[in-house]
Amino acid sequence: MLTFRLILALNLFFVSAMSNAQLSIVYDKDGFVNLRQKPNVKGKIIGKIIEGHVFSISSFYDESTTKSDWVKVWLPINPDLKVKDFIKYKDINEDGYIHKSRIVSLDELKDLKIINENSKKVSFKNNNLQVYIETKIFDKTQHKISKSKEAEIVIDNDLHVWGFQNQIPKIELKTIKFVKDGKTYIFPKEAIFGLYELDLELTKLYLGQKEEIYLVMSGADGSESYEAIWCLKDNKIFSLTLMQIIP
């Protein structure tokens, strides 16, 4: 059985690596990139990363890649099988290697700046795209609140929620609306449910190379810090990745 100190050390190792994580995507003529067990072209293929799936690259020291063109990635895992209209990843995990030539950091993409900012609403706009995001005060009367066997707060019978630790959250998402080329798309409930304490001032919007859009929102603080990253294609959600990021 793992001792408390060992468990704590493993958690700190994970947090240290994730604190330096870089949100990235891939572009390839095949629409995906192979994930390999070892950092070379002969490494066994253990999976693939599809265009539009956001993942993380850790800058934590990795001796096996210091002199190569391969990087180890934190890959989205644990898709929510209850969500049918898009892929909702509920976690990430260190999984394998991909070649640097296929990787593009979200920060390298063209971005739109926040306009009309206040504590509850932000928006983005260019010639053919408008994005509106709004939060609201968490209303306990609109949720079922209970406790697990471990005395942890459970909201709406879902243990997999983000942004709070055993206390009632204060802020939740109210709506996210995209208007592109005159067509309106409002995020469905399952795309914003369970995401609490998001800081609108930290919201970022990136325009992809193949007309896809990436919306990044950050929430909570300390050990509860996390990011939610939506990818939209053809004016609807393609994927949602949730990951813990310690600032």
C-alpha angles and dihedrals in degrees: 000000000000115000121234091250092052092048090049091049092051091049092050090049090053092046092048092053094045093048088069096041121138119210109230146165136198134237122196137155088243093052093243143055126225118245113219133202092223131032098258140071090260093057115116113265106241100170145324140252115225124213108265095033109113117216138171133248115203120216088205109129113273114180093198093064104035093103101028140079092242129096134195114239138204101227129205110253141166102052115204104247092198091066111082107169097060140003113271114190114198099191146005133228138189101258120152150316135290132182117265093228091072097049127098121181115225087233089063092061125089110269137199121227124234116259131184092023125183136144094277106028139041133170141190127205144180134154097295105012134068124176124190124189125183134178130195140197111278107256111207091196090064094055138059108238122191141145131252126228086267090056092250119146113255121196120204091344091294119124092183102078130129139227107034140067117213095320134094110268120237102207134041135172115269101183145338116201130184122194112188124172088345094306117119124215122182118196112250120240094258090058094060104024118117096016110123139174095020115173109224093197090067095052116127132190123199130189113219128220093249097047093269119134130220122204116192123191128178126207146188123354142251115013091352096057113129144159131225116203122189123191117201125198126177090003096302138083115280099174143355121203123191121193140163113243120181111208 
